[in-house]
Amino acid sequence: MASINGSAVRKVVVACDAGMGSSVMLASQLRRQLGGAVTVEHTPVASIPADADVIVVHKGLADRARAGAPDKVIVPVQVFIGDPAVTTLVNAVKNGTDLHG
C-alpha cells in the first residue's frame, strides 16, 4: 500500500471508465477545493499519467488503477460526489497529513 504526505501532493487524477460524467464533476469540485497548489486532471483509468501522485477512482476500477499505477496512492470511492474518502484526501492535502491507499 502506497502512502504520501498531503503536502507533497502536486497532481491528483480522477480516473473513470464509465463515461457517466460524475467523475468529471468530481475533478471540477477537487480543483475548487484544492486551489492552484494541486493540479487535478480527469483521465480514463487505462491512461493514468506517470506523474500522478494520487488517483481517485470508483472502487470497481481500483484494481485496474493499481495495475496501471502500482506505486501511486489509490483512493477508491463508492460514489464520486460526497464520498468520505474524497473528504479525507482534501483534508490530507490542506493539513499536510499522510494519505494511504
Residue frames as qw, qx, qy, qz and C-alpha x, y, z in Angstrom:
[[0.000, 0.889, 0.458, 0.000, 0.00, 0.00, 0.00],
 [0.421, 0.393, -0.004, 0.817, 1.43, 3.34, -1.07],
 [0.278, -0.817, -0.395, 0.314, 1.33, 6.48, 1.05],
 [0.372, 0.447, 0.074, 0.810, 2.10, 10.17, 0.59],
 [0.165, -0.475, -0.427, 0.752, 2.03, 13.22, 2.80],
 [0.279, 0.818, 0.501, -0.030, -0.64, 15.64, 1.68],
 [0.082, -0.879, 0.149, 0.445, 1.89, 18.47, 1.48],
 [0.319, -0.351, 0.711, 0.520, 3.77, 16.52, -1.23],
 [0.497, 0.508, 0.700, 0.069, 0.72, 16.04, -3.48],
 [0.030, -0.410, 0.284, 0.867, 1.12, 18.01, -6.72],
 [0.418, 0.121, -0.560, -0.705, -1.20, 16.08, -9.06],
 [0.507, 0.136, 0.747, -0.408, -4.49, 14.30, -8.44],
 [0.264, 0.084, -0.716, -0.641, -6.06, 12.27, -11.22],
 [0.656, 0.158, 0.483, -0.558, -9.73, 11.31, -11.23],
 [0.091, 0.218, -0.869, -0.435, -9.85, 8.17, -13.37],
 [0.664, 0.240, 0.435, -0.559, -13.01, 6.67, -14.80],
 [0.136, -0.081, 0.879, 0.450, -14.22, 4.31, -17.46],
 [0.253, 0.500, 0.806, -0.189, -17.99, 4.64, -17.40],
 [0.116, 0.238, 0.413, 0.872, -18.48, 7.99, -19.13],
 [0.195, -0.688, -0.698, 0.039, -21.30, 9.00, -16.80],
 [0.093, 0.754, 0.071, 0.646, -19.98, 12.48, -16.07],
 [0.623, -0.771, -0.113, -0.064, -19.88, 12.25, -12.28],
 [0.785, -0.239, 0.037, 0.571, -16.11, 11.79, -12.31],
 [0.341, 0.490, 0.163, 0.785, -15.76, 14.96, -14.40],
 [0.355, -0.819, -0.165, -0.419, -17.86, 16.79, -11.80],
 [0.789, -0.558, -0.059, 0.251, -15.62, 15.44, -9.04],
 [0.658, 0.123, 0.078, 0.739, -12.49, 16.65, -10.85],
 [0.041, 0.676, 0.166, 0.717, -14.03, 20.12, -11.10],
 [0.611, -0.755, -0.150, -0.185, -15.00, 20.05, -7.43],
 [0.824, -0.324, -0.027, 0.464, -11.48, 19.00, -6.40],
 [0.454, 0.420, 0.087, 0.781, -9.96, 21.84, -8.45],
 [0.247, -0.773, -0.105, -0.576, -12.06, 24.31, -6.46],
 [0.771, -0.631, -0.082, -0.040, -11.36, 22.67, -3.10],
 [0.833, -0.215, 0.061, 0.507, -7.61, 22.25, -3.57],
 [0.005, 0.928, -0.096, -0.360, -6.94, 25.58, -5.25],
 [0.571, 0.764, -0.295, -0.057, -3.98, 26.20, -7.52],
 [0.306, -0.657, 0.687, -0.047, -1.40, 24.31, -5.47],
 [0.521, -0.036, 0.852, 0.047, -2.52, 20.93, -6.84],
 [0.355, 0.234, -0.566, -0.706, -3.23, 20.04, -10.47],
 [0.599, 0.162, 0.706, -0.341, -6.38, 17.95, -10.94],
 [0.288, 0.288, -0.657, -0.634, -6.92, 16.00, -14.15],
 [0.808, 0.143, 0.398, -0.410, -9.58, 13.63, -15.42],
 [0.237, 0.458, -0.774, -0.367, -8.38, 10.62, -17.43],
 [0.893, -0.013, -0.331, -0.305, -9.52, 7.15, -18.45],
 [0.771, -0.536, 0.340, -0.060, -8.38, 4.51, -15.97],
 [0.913, 0.177, 0.202, 0.307, -6.26, 2.92, -18.71],
 [0.500, 0.634, -0.003, 0.590, -4.34, 6.19, -19.27],
 [0.514, -0.836, -0.100, 0.164, -3.23, 7.32, -15.80],
 [0.402, 0.818, -0.297, 0.285, -0.26, 9.68, -16.26],
 [0.772, 0.025, -0.454, 0.444, 3.05, 8.68, -14.69],
 [0.205, 0.304, -0.338, 0.867, 3.35, 11.99, -12.82],
 [0.582, -0.577, -0.273, -0.504, 0.12, 11.49, -10.84],
 [0.003, -0.371, 0.729, -0.576, 0.58, 11.43, -7.06],
 [0.378, 0.156, 0.753, -0.516, -2.94, 10.32, -6.13],
 [0.254, -0.100, -0.725, -0.632, -5.59, 8.56, -8.21],
 [0.475, 0.138, 0.524, -0.693, -9.26, 8.81, -7.26],
 [0.342, 0.085, -0.790, -0.502, -11.26, 6.01, -8.86],
 [0.797, -0.220, -0.045, -0.560, -14.54, 4.15, -8.36],
 [0.559, -0.430, 0.691, -0.162, -13.95, 1.09, -6.19],
 [0.891, 0.290, 0.337, -0.097, -14.94, -1.18, -9.09],
 [0.656, 0.711, -0.153, 0.201, -11.96, 0.14, -11.08],
 [0.404, -0.834, 0.375, -0.034, -9.44, 0.24, -8.21],
 [0.830, -0.178, 0.469, 0.244, -7.69, -2.99, -9.22],
 [0.660, 0.605, 0.243, 0.373, -7.20, -1.71, -12.78],
 [0.016, 0.962, -0.151, 0.227, -5.84, 1.59, -11.44],
 [0.634, -0.636, 0.434, 0.071, -3.43, -0.27, -9.12],
 [0.848, 0.145, 0.400, 0.314, -2.24, -2.41, -12.03],
 [0.499, 0.740, 0.156, 0.424, -1.54, 0.67, -14.13],
 [0.044, 0.772, -0.291, 0.563, -0.04, 2.75, -11.32],
 [0.804, -0.281, -0.507, 0.131, 1.25, 0.30, -8.69],
 [0.512, -0.060, -0.381, 0.767, 3.42, 2.82, -6.84],
 [0.124, -0.371, -0.073, -0.917, 0.72, 5.51, -6.51],
 [0.206, 0.171, 0.700, -0.662, -1.84, 6.21, -3.79],
 [0.236, -0.305, -0.734, -0.560, -5.22, 4.93, -4.97],
 [0.271, 0.093, 0.507, -0.813, -8.31, 6.45, -3.34],
 [0.117, -0.299, -0.873, -0.368, -11.28, 4.20, -4.13],
 [0.319, 0.050, 0.271, -0.907, -14.72, 5.77, -3.81],
 [0.303, 0.375, 0.867, -0.126, -18.22, 4.31, -3.70],
 [0.296, 0.855, 0.423, 0.057, -19.74, 7.48, -5.20],
 [0.529, 0.344, 0.043, 0.774, -17.89, 10.30, -6.90],
 [0.112, -0.577, 0.022, -0.809, -19.81, 13.12, -5.25],
 [0.601, -0.583, 0.123, -0.532, -19.99, 13.22, -1.45],
 [0.904, -0.052, -0.400, 0.143, -17.79, 10.22, -0.68],
 [0.567, -0.814, 0.108, 0.072, -15.93, 10.45, 2.67],
 [0.814, -0.078, 0.231, 0.526, -12.70, 9.22, 1.00],
 [0.377, 0.667, 0.179, 0.617, -12.65, 12.43, -1.07],
 [0.351, -0.902, 0.006, -0.251, -13.01, 14.50, 2.11],
 [0.816, -0.464, 0.178, 0.295, -10.07, 12.57, 3.60],
 [0.681, 0.303, 0.228, 0.626, -7.98, 13.37, 0.50],
 [0.088, 0.833, 0.119, 0.533, -8.83, 17.08, 0.61],
 [0.564, -0.818, 0.069, -0.088, -8.08, 17.29, 4.33],
 [0.854, -0.214, 0.177, 0.440, -4.76, 15.47, 3.91],
 [0.519, 0.489, 0.173, 0.680, -3.65, 17.95, 1.22],
 [0.132, -0.858, -0.081, -0.489, -4.84, 21.01, 3.17],
 [0.632, -0.745, 0.155, -0.147, -3.43, 19.85, 6.52],
 [0.287, 0.667, -0.681, 0.091, -0.27, 18.07, 5.37],
 [0.691, -0.291, 0.599, -0.283, -1.28, 14.71, 6.85],
 [0.134, -0.246, 0.911, 0.301, -0.50, 11.26, 5.47],
 [0.767, 0.273, -0.008, -0.580, -2.75, 9.63, 2.92],
 [0.339, -0.240, 0.904, 0.104, -2.65, 5.87, 2.36],
 [0.751, 0.392, 0.159, -0.508, -4.08, 3.86, -0.47]]
